[in-house]
Amino acid sequence: MLQTSSSAAEKRRAFRRALATGKLLRFPGAFSPLVAMLVEQIGFDGVYVSGAVVSANLGLPDVGLTTLSEVADQAGAIARVTNLPAIVDIDTGFGEPTNVARTVQTIEEAGLCGCHLEDQTMPKRCGHLDNKQLVGADEMVGKLRAAVEAKQDANFLVVARTDARGVEGLEAAIDRARRYVDAGAEMIFPEALADQREFEAFRQAIDVPLLANMTEFGKSRLLGAEELEQLGYNLVIYPVTSLRLAMKGVEEGLRTLLEQGTQQSLLDSMQTRQQLYELLQYDAYSKFDQEIYNFRNTLSD
């Protein structure tokens, strides 16, 4: 209540230990702190903060229009409410290497356990759209070195995302990933791989942990958790799943409300007041309030 029982440093250490087990860690995307609390309650391994989702919540497309402060504020609010490790998408790092260094320090100070940096040019695109453009590998290496140098906590995880598969081909993407590892990246995120064969090729070529993106309606076939674990992947994100589920439910509910003039038929599809209060720990807040303010002024004039 009021804060999580684990500090950011403790969450980072626990995250590192979990990665070392070789078990596949599952990180659903959270579009709000409340969703992050539900992710923890249900029993997932961590929380992911998607740049596309932060943009969408602001009514913006995922083309690099968000600012560092917007991303850090949202990611920090999410990290604050859960004992799970949270990682965040920092797009292209909000500028040149010096900007990337400041971005990493800001994100670390916000309580995140890691971030991923991508090798697109600005304006960037969603990783599963066509006509992406990449910066040179040397430029990305410089940004990664700045990111690694800037972090204060050795356990903060710097992840390198490459979008090269859809631009330069699989082998070029693997070559870039090797260079990014040499520059200090501790995990590789190969974006928009096509199928199991390509996921397997990356695992055979790269020695550091790998992140799989199982986003819906994209270029990658949706692989199950068991399959990804067998392929040797260490972390899977479901970046927009919760937002898509919520928006579809909201849309259908609003249409019903407009047509029927009442929400009566929707009640069974809703989280109840009691369920919401339990998630928010209302009882704990009430107990805290009573214990602090249960005194009476017994002093006489």
C-alpha positions in Angstrom: 0.0 0.0 0.0 1.2 3.5 -0.9 4.3 1.9 -2.3 5.6 -1.5 -3.4 7.4 -3.7 -0.9 10.4 -4.0 -3.3 12.7 -1.1 -4.2 13.8 -0.5 -7.7 17.2 -2.0 -6.9 15.7 -5.1 -5.5 13.5 -5.5 -8.5 16.5 -5.2 -10.8 18.4 -7.8 -8.9 15.4 -10.2 -8.9 15.0 -9.6 -12.7 18.6 -10.5 -13.3 18.2 -13.7 -11.2 15.1 -14.7 -13.1 16.9 -14.1 -16.5 19.7 -16.4 -15.3 17.4 -19.3 -14.8 16.8 -19.7 -18.5 13.1 -19.8 -18.0 11.0 -17.7 -20.5 9.7 -14.6 -18.7 6.4 -13.2 -19.8 5.8 -9.5 -19.8 2.3 -8.3 -20.9 2.0 -4.6 -21.8 0.3 -2.3 -19.3 -1.3 0.9 -20.6 -1.9 2.2 -17.0 -0.7 1.6 -13.5 -4.0 -0.2 -12.8 -3.3 -2.7 -15.5 0.2 -3.3 -14.2 -1.4 -4.1 -10.8 -3.6 -6.6 -12.5 -0.7 -8.1 -14.4 1.0 -8.8 -11.1 -2.2 -10.1 -9.4 -2.7 -12.6 -12.2 0.8 -14.0 -11.9 3.0 -12.8 -14.8 6.7 -12.3 -14.5 7.0 -8.6 -15.4 5.4 -5.6 -17.0 6.2 -4.0 -20.3 5.6 -0.3 -21.2 5.1 0.0 -25.0 6.0 3.2 -26.8 3.2 2.5 -29.2 0.8 2.3 -26.3 2.1 5.5 -24.6 1.6 7.2 -28.0 -1.9 5.8 -28.5 -3.0 6.8 -25.0 -2.1 10.4 -26.0 -4.1 10.1 -29.2 -0.9 9.9 -31.3 0.4 7.5 -33.9 3.6 5.6 -33.1 6.0 7.8 -35.2 8.2 9.2 -32.5 6.0 12.1 -31.4 6.2 11.4 -27.6 8.8 13.2 -25.4 11.1 11.7 -22.8 9.2 13.3 -20.0 5.9 11.8 -21.2 7.4 8.3 -21.5 9.3 8.5 -18.2 6.2 9.8 -16.3 4.0 7.0 -17.6 6.6 4.3 -17.2 7.5 5.5 -13.7 3.9 5.5 -12.6 3.5 1.9 -13.8 6.8 0.8 -12.2 5.8 2.4 -8.9 2.7 0.3 -8.3 4.1 -3.2 -8.9 6.7 -5.4 -7.3 7.3 -6.9 -10.8 10.2 -5.7 -12.9 9.1 -3.2 -15.6 10.9 -2.5 -18.9 10.1 0.4 -21.3 10.5 1.2 -24.9 12.6 4.4 -25.4 12.2 4.3 -29.2 15.4 5.8 -30.7 16.5 7.4 -27.4 15.2 10.9 -28.0 18.2 12.2 -29.8 21.9 11.7 -30.2 24.2 9.7 -27.8 24.2 12.4 -25.2 20.4 12.5 -25.3 20.4 8.7 -25.0 22.6 8.9 -21.9 20.2 11.3 -20.3 17.2 9.2 -21.3 18.7 6.1 -19.6 19.4 8.0 -16.4 15.9 9.5 -16.4 14.3 6.1 -17.0 16.5 4.4 -14.3 15.6 7.2 -11.8 11.9 6.5 -12.6 12.3 3.0 -11.2 12.4 0.9 -14.3 14.5 -2.3 -14.6 15.5 -1.8 -18.2 14.8 -0.2 -21.5 15.2 -1.0 -25.2 16.7 1.2 -27.8 16.1 0.8 -31.6 18.1 1.4 -34.7 15.5 3.3 -36.8 15.8 6.8 -38.1 13.4 9.5 -37.1 10.6 9.7 -37.7 10.4 6.1 -36.6 7.6 3.7 -37.4 5.9 0.8 -35.7 8.2 -2.2 -36.1 5.6 -4.2 -38.0 5.0 -1.6 -40.7 6.8 -1.4 -44.1 9.2 1.3 -45.3 11.2 1.6 -42.1 14.6 3.3 -42.4 17.7 2.5 -40.3 20.5 4.5 -38.9 24.0 3.2 -39.7 25.3 0.4 -37.5 28.1 2.7 -36.3 25.6 5.3 -35.1 23.6 2.7 -33.2 26.8 1.4 -31.6 27.6 4.9 -30.4 24.1 5.3 -28.8 24.4 1.9 -27.1 27.8 2.7 -25.7 26.3 6.0 -24.3 23.4 4.1 -22.8 25.6 1.5 -21.1 28.0 4.2 -19.8 25.2 6.3 -18.4 23.4 3.7 -16.2 24.0 4.0 -12.5 22.8 0.6 -11.4 24.8 -2.3 -13.0 21.6 -4.4 -12.9 19.7 -2.0 -15.1 19.2 -3.8 -18.4 20.1 -2.2 -21.7 18.4 -4.0 -24.6 19.2 -3.3 -28.3 16.3 -3.7 -30.7 17.1 -4.1 -34.4 14.6 -3.5 -37.1 17.0 -4.6 -39.8 15.1 -7.9 -40.7 12.4 -6.0 -42.6 14.9 -3.6 -44.3 18.2 -5.4 -44.9 17.3 -9.0 -44.4 17.9 -11.7 -41.7 21.6 -12.0 -42.0 22.1 -8.3 -41.9 20.0 -8.2 -38.7 22.1 -10.8 -37.1 25.3 -9.0 -38.1 23.9 -5.8 -36.5 22.9 -7.7 -33.4 26.5 -9.1 -33.0 27.9 -5.5 -33.2 25.3 -4.3 -30.7 26.4 -7.0 -28.2 30.0 -6.0 -28.7 28.9 -2.4 -27.9 27.5 -3.5 -24.5 23.9 -4.5 -25.2 22.9 -7.2 -22.7 19.8 -8.4 -24.5 18.8 -8.4 -28.2 15.3 -7.7 -29.5 15.0 -8.8 -33.1 11.9 -7.0 -34.4 9.4 -8.5 -36.9 11.0 -11.9 -37.5 8.8 -13.9 -39.7 8.6 -17.5 -38.4 10.1 -20.1 -36.1 13.0 -20.6 -38.4 14.1 -17.0 -38.1 13.7 -17.0 -34.3 15.8 -20.1 -34.2 18.5 -18.6 -36.4 18.8 -15.6 -34.1 19.2 -17.9 -31.1 21.9 -19.9 -32.8 23.8 -16.7 -33.7 23.6 -14.6 -30.5 24.9 -15.6 -27.1 23.1 -13.0 -24.9 19.5 -13.2 -23.8 16.8 -12.6 -26.5 13.5 -10.9 -26.4 10.5 -12.0 -28.6 7.7 -9.6 -29.5 4.4 -11.4 -29.8 2.3 -8.5 -31.0 -1.0 -9.2 -32.7 -1.7 -8.4 -36.4 2.0 -8.0 -37.1 4.6 -9.7 -39.3 5.6 -12.4 -36.8 3.7 -15.6 -36.4 2.3 -15.8 -32.8 4.4 -18.4 -31.1 3.3 -19.9 -27.8 5.3 -19.6 -24.6 6.3 -23.2 -24.6 7.6 -22.9 -28.2 9.5 -19.8 -27.4 11.1 -21.4 -24.4 12.1 -24.4 -26.4 13.7 -22.0 -29.0 15.8 -20.6 -26.1 14.2 -17.2 -25.8 14.4 -15.5 -22.4 11.7 -12.9 -22.5 8.5 -12.4 -24.4 6.4 -9.2 -24.5 2.8 -8.8 -25.4 2.9 -5.0 -25.9 -0.5 -4.0 -27.0 -2.7 -6.9 -26.0 -4.3 -5.3 -22.9 -5.0 -2.1 -24.8 -6.6 -3.9 -27.7 -8.8 -6.0 -25.4 -9.8 -2.9 -23.4 -10.5 -0.7 -26.5 -12.7 -3.5 -28.1 -14.6 -3.9 -24.9 -15.1 -0.1 -24.5 -16.2 0.2 -28.1 -18.8 -2.6 -27.8 -20.0 -1.3 -24.5 -20.4 2.3 -25.7 -22.4 1.1 -28.8 -24.7 -0.9 -26.6 -25.2 2.0 -24.2 -26.0 4.3 -27.2 -28.5 1.8 -28.7 -30.1 0.6 -25.5 -30.0 3.7 -23.4 -28.8 1.7 -20.4 -25.7 -0.4 -19.4 -27.8 -3.1 -17.7 -27.0 -5.8 -20.2 -23.3 -5.0 -19.9 -22.9 -5.7 -16.1 -21.7 -9.2 -16.5 -18.9 -8.0 -18.8 -17.6 -5.4 -16.3 -15.1 -5.6 -13.5 -17.3 -5.2 -10.4 -16.8 -2.4 -7.8 -15.6 -5.0 -5.3 -13.0 -6.3 -7.7 -11.7 -2.9 -8.4 -11.6 -2.0 -4.7 -9.7 -5.2 -4.0 -7.2 -4.5 -6.7 -6.7 -0.9 -5.4 -6.4 -2.2 -1.8 -9.1 0.0 -0.4 -9.1 -1.9 2.9 -5.4 -1.4 3.4 -5.8 2.4 2.9 -8.7 2.5 5.3 -6.8 0.6 8.0 -3.8 2.9 7.5 -6.0 6.0 7.8 -7.7 4.7 11.0 -4.4 3.8 12.7 -2.9 7.2 11.9 -5.9 9.3 12.8 -7.5 7.5 15.6 -6.2 9.8 18.4 -8.4 12.2 20.4 -7.2 15.6 21.7 -7.2 15.1 25.5 -5.3 18.3 26.3 -7.2 20.9 28.3 -7.1 24.6 27.6 
